């Protein structure tokens, strides 16, 4: 008989979680990936030196309020959960966060089936943030919190596989001195703002599978150039 190529599921259960949290007290690193969690074990909040937390592939619909106590976290992985708009409020207290990954959630969804969710998609984020991934999240706009004026260290942004149609000028202006990589693949973008030229440190811009096209080469206010000339003359 042939051997199965399927990978075994991650070991789960209270004993496994306890063992991992006990180890995290020593290492400052905790992975609870693929544990079917709908909330976090209370013991997590006692790990004062926690720096890296992986909660990917669980069933979290919102972050517990007590998560704002984990102020030492530098890297947080929340990929493949069920997080929606307004479900990440505790992130605003994680002042040392440098890497945030939110792939494959529902941050752009503003209804839970019973009520409409109001407020920002994401709360205010750490000024120390360097990398953020929000791909596959049903977003129609770029969350304002990732291009707030104080986000001067943000180098890498992945917003691919959403339904974003435009890049705000403020996004370019506020991230002008720091953004190095920007992934906007598989969105609905038809053109880029002239302000894209202000991203003077930008080295990688990916726009695959968008709606950018040229109908004629005579450009004016009614038919703006999809890729502004400054993109090729003012960026690295």
C-alpha positions in Angstrom: 0.0 0.0 0.0 1.2 3.5 -0.8 2.0 6.0 1.9 -0.3 8.9 2.5 1.0 12.4 1.6 -1.3 14.1 4.0 0.3 15.9 6.8 -0.8 15.1 10.4 -2.9 17.6 12.2 -1.2 19.7 14.8 -1.5 18.0 18.3 -4.2 19.8 20.3 -5.8 19.5 23.7 -5.5 21.1 27.1 -2.3 19.2 28.0 -0.6 20.3 24.8 -1.6 23.9 25.3 -0.4 23.8 28.9 3.0 22.3 27.8 3.4 25.1 25.2 2.5 27.9 27.5 4.8 26.5 30.2 7.6 26.5 27.7 6.8 30.0 26.5 7.6 31.4 30.0 11.2 30.4 29.3 11.4 31.2 25.6 9.0 34.2 25.1 7.7 32.4 22.0 4.3 30.6 21.8 2.6 28.9 18.9 -1.0 27.8 19.3 -1.5 27.3 15.5 -4.4 25.1 14.5 -5.8 24.4 18.0 -9.5 25.2 17.2 -9.4 28.1 19.7 -12.4 30.4 20.0 -10.7 32.4 22.8 -7.3 32.4 24.5 -6.1 30.4 27.5 -6.0 32.6 30.6 -2.5 31.5 31.3 -1.2 33.4 28.3 -1.7 36.7 30.0 0.8 35.6 32.7 3.6 35.3 30.2 5.3 38.7 30.8 8.1 38.1 28.4 6.0 37.0 25.4 7.5 38.4 22.2 6.2 36.1 19.5 2.6 34.7 19.3 1.2 32.5 16.6 -2.6 32.1 16.7 -3.1 31.2 13.1 -5.6 28.6 11.8 -8.0 28.9 14.7 -11.6 30.0 15.1 -11.2 33.4 16.7 -13.9 35.9 15.9 -12.5 38.7 18.0 -9.5 39.3 20.2 -10.2 39.1 24.0 -9.9 42.4 25.8 -7.2 41.1 28.1 -4.9 40.7 25.1 -4.0 44.4 25.5 -1.9 43.2 28.5 0.6 41.5 26.2 2.4 44.7 25.5 5.8 43.0 24.9 4.6 41.2 21.7 6.7 42.0 18.7 5.3 39.5 16.2 1.7 38.4 16.0 0.3 35.9 13.5 -3.5 35.8 13.2 -3.8 34.2 9.8 -6.8 32.0 8.9 -9.2 33.0 11.7 -12.7 34.5 11.5 -11.8 38.0 12.5 -14.1 40.8 11.2 -14.2 44.6 11.2 -13.9 46.0 14.7 -12.7 42.7 16.3 -9.1 43.7 16.8 -9.4 46.6 19.3 -6.7 45.2 21.8 -4.1 45.7 19.1 -4.1 49.4 19.9 -2.3 48.7 23.2 0.5 46.5 21.7 3.0 49.3 21.4 6.0 47.1 20.6 4.4 45.2 17.7 6.6 45.1 14.6 5.1 42.3 12.5 1.3 41.7 12.1 -0.1 39.1 9.8 -3.9 38.9 9.2 -4.2 36.9 6.0 -7.4 35.1 5.3 -9.8 36.8 7.7 -12.8 39.0 7.1 -11.5 42.4 8.2 -13.5 44.0 5.3 -16.8 42.4 6.3 -19.0 44.8 8.2 -21.9 42.6 9.1 -22.1 39.4 11.2 -25.4 38.4 9.7 -27.5 40.0 12.4 -26.1 43.5 12.8 -24.0 46.1 10.9 -20.6 46.7 12.4 -19.5 50.3 12.4 -16.1 51.9 13.1 -12.7 51.4 11.6 -11.6 48.2 10.1 -8.5 48.2 12.3 -7.7 50.1 15.5 -4.7 52.4 15.9 -1.5 50.3 15.4 1.9 50.4 16.9 4.2 53.1 15.6 7.0 50.5 15.6 5.2 48.3 13.0 7.4 47.3 10.1 5.4 44.6 8.3 1.7 44.1 7.9 -0.1 41.5 5.8 -3.9 41.9 5.3 -4.3 39.9 2.1 -7.5 37.9 1.4 -9.7 40.0 3.7 -12.6 41.4 1.6 -11.3 44.9 1.9 -12.7 47.6 -0.4 -10.5 50.4 1.0 -7.1 50.6 2.6 -7.5 50.8 6.4 -6.5 54.3 7.5 -4.7 53.0 10.6 -1.9 51.5 8.5 -1.1 54.9 7.0 -1.5 57.2 10.0 1.0 60.0 10.1 3.0 58.4 12.9 3.6 55.1 11.0 7.1 56.1 10.0 8.7 52.6 10.3 6.3 50.6 8.1 8.4 49.0 5.3 6.3 46.1 3.9 2.5 46.0 3.2 0.6 43.2 1.6 -3.0 44.0 0.6 -3.3 41.5 -2.2 -6.5 39.6 -3.0 -9.0 42.2 -1.8 -11.4 44.5 -3.6 -9.5 47.8 -3.2 -10.2 50.2 -6.1 -8.0 53.2 -5.2 -4.9 54.3 -3.3 -5.5 57.4 -1.2 -2.9 60.2 -1.7 -2.5 60.3 2.1 -1.3 56.7 2.0 1.6 57.8 -0.2 2.3 61.0 1.6 2.3 59.5 5.1 4.5 56.5 4.2 6.8 58.4 1.9 9.9 58.0 4.1 9.6 54.3 5.0 7.6 52.1 2.6 9.8 49.7 0.7 7.5 46.9 -0.5 3.8 47.2 -1.5 1.8 44.2 -2.8 -1.6 45.1 -4.3 -2.1 42.1 -6.6 -5.6 40.9 -7.4 -7.5 44.1 -6.5 -9.7 46.5 -8.6 -7.3 49.3 -9.0 -7.6 51.2 -12.3 -4.9 53.8 -11.8 -2.4 55.2 -9.3 -2.4 58.7 -7.8 0.4 61.1 -8.8 1.4 61.1 -5.1 2.8 57.5 -5.6 6.0 59.3 -6.6 6.4 60.5 -3.0 7.2 56.9 -1.9 10.9 57.6 -2.4 12.1 54.4 -0.8 9.7 52.1 -2.7 11.7 49.2 -4.3 8.9 46.7 -5.0 5.4 47.5 -6.3 3.2 44.6 -7.4 0.0 45.3 -9.3 -0.8 42.0 -11.0 -4.4 41.2 -11.9 -5.9 44.6 -11.4 -8.0 46.7 -13.7 -5.3 49.0 -15.1 -5.7 49.5 -18.8 -5.0 52.2 -21.4 -7.7 53.3 -23.8 -5.7 56.0 -25.5 -2.3 57.6 -25.0 -3.6 61.2 -24.9 -4.0 61.8 -21.1 -6.0 64.5 -19.4 -8.2 64.9 -16.3 -10.9 62.7 -17.9 -8.4 60.1 -18.9 -5.5 60.2 -16.4 -2.3 58.2 -17.0 -2.8 54.9 -15.1 0.8 54.8 -14.0 2.1 58.3 -13.4 5.4 59.3 -14.9 6.7 60.1 -11.4 6.6 56.5 -10.5 9.5 55.9 -12.9 11.4 59.0 -12.2 11.1 59.7 -8.4 11.2 56.2 -6.9 14.3 54.0 -6.6 
